[in-house]
Amino acid sequence: MGSYFAQCKTTFYCYDQNSVWAAADAGVRRHIDYTCLMFERDYMIIMDSDELKAWHEVGHATVCLHLGGDLDRIEFLEGNSQGFAVARGCYVMPDKERSVACGGFAAEFYLLQAGDIDGVDLNDPKDVAEVSARVFSNAWKDHQDFIGRTVTEDNDFTKEEKEEFMNYAIIRVAPIFDLYFSRMKLVVSELLAARSIEGLRMRELL
Ligand SMILES: [Zn+2]
C-alpha cells in the first residue's frame, strides 16, 4: 500500500497540472482517474494542522447553513501564532444554536470515524483517549456555549456535560455531514488556499 500511495501521489500532482489532460490519451486518462480515486481514499489529515482547523470551522458553518442560518465568512486569523480560524456571523434561530456549537467537534469526530486523521489507530484505546482529549480541547469554547456556562479551573466540565455534548455532536449533528462531505472538502481547500471564504461562496459550493 505504501508504494502504491506514493505512486498515487505522483500521479495526482501530474493530474493537477492541467497539461496532462491535453497530452493524455483515453487509456492514460482512465488510469489517472483511477489513481485519483485511490488517492482520495488515502485522504489524510494531520492532527493540529491548519487543515483540521479548517474542517472544524467548516463543520460549524455547514451545520449553520443546513439549519437555514446565515454566515458572513470563515477566515484564518493572520498574525495569530496558534493559527486560529473562525466562522464569523454564523446566525441561526436560538433553538438551533446548540447544534451549531457542536459542528466543529462533530466534523473532527466525523473525520476520525472515517479514518481520515493520520496516525490514529481507532482500535488502540490509548490513541483514542489521546485524540478525544485533543478534539474536546479544540471545542473548549464551543462546549461552554453548548452548556451555557463558563468553566473555570475549579469548576470544570462535569462528566455529564461532556457526555451530553459528545452524544449530541455524534448522534444529532455528525449525520448532517453525510449530505455534504464531498462538497465540504471543496470548501476546505478553498479556505486553505485563500485563507478565507465568504458565506455566499460556501453556500454556492455546498
Ligand atoms: Zn469551534
Boltz pocket constraint, residues with backbone or C-beta under 6 A from the ligand:
constraints:
  - pocket:
      binder: B
      contacts: [[A, 56], [A, 60], [A, 101], [A, 104], [A, 105], [A, 138], [A, 139], [A, 142]]
      max_distance: 6.0
